[in-house]
């Protein structure tokens, strides 16, 4: 019983982590977009900035890792 309870908590923690990281990633992308628009940068340039931003790359990797970690737990 305790094992199942811990699995449920783990699953909830994973969902919350994914939600928070995803939300932060979207806000960061929006901030880059807004600043790029203010500077009147070409679309290609700010897409390049978003695709090469280290923090966004790390956030995408973290989301992917959380997704793969949650897959085995979803079979409980």
C-alpha positions in Angstrom: 0.0 0.0 0.0 2.8 2.4 0.9 4.6 1.6 -2.4 1.5 2.5 -4.4 1.1 5.8 -2.4 4.7 6.7 -3.1 4.2 6.0 -6.8 1.1 8.3 -6.9 3.1 11.0 -5.2 6.0 10.5 -7.6 3.6 10.8 -10.5 2.1 14.0 -9.1 5.6 15.4 -8.5 6.5 14.6 -12.1 3.3 16.2 -13.5 3.9 19.3 -11.4 7.5 19.6 -12.5 6.6 19.2 -16.1 3.9 21.8 -15.8 6.2 24.3 -14.0 9.1 23.8 -16.5 6.8 24.0 -19.5 5.3 27.2 -18.1 8.7 28.8 -17.5 9.9 27.7 -21.0 6.9 29.4 -22.6 7.4 32.6 -20.6 11.1 32.7 -21.6 10.2 32.2 -25.3 7.6 34.9 -25.1 10.1 37.3 -23.5 12.6 36.6 -26.3 9.9 37.2 -28.9 8.6 40.4 -27.2 12.1 41.9 -27.0 12.9 40.8 -30.5 9.8 42.5 -31.8 10.7 45.7 -29.9 14.1 45.7 -31.5 12.4 44.9 -34.9 14.6 41.9 -35.5 13.8 39.7 -38.5 11.8 36.5 -37.6 14.7 34.3 -38.7 17.0 36.0 -36.2 14.8 35.6 -33.1 13.9 32.0 -34.1 17.7 31.4 -34.2 18.0 33.0 -30.8 15.2 30.8 -29.4 16.7 27.6 -30.9 20.2 28.3 -29.7 19.4 29.7 -26.2 21.2 27.5 -23.7 18.6 27.9 -21.0 15.8 26.9 -23.4 17.9 23.9 -24.6 18.3 22.8 -21.0 14.6 23.2 -20.3 13.6 21.2 -23.4 16.0 18.4 -22.2 14.6 18.5 -18.7 11.1 18.1 -20.1 12.2 15.3 -22.3 13.9 13.5 -19.3 10.8 14.0 -17.2 8.6 12.6 -20.0 10.8 9.5 -20.3 10.9 9.1 -16.5 7.1 9.3 -16.2 6.5 6.7 -18.9 7.4 3.6 -16.8 5.5 5.1 -13.8 2.3 5.5 -15.8 1.9 1.7 -16.0 1.2 1.4 -12.2 
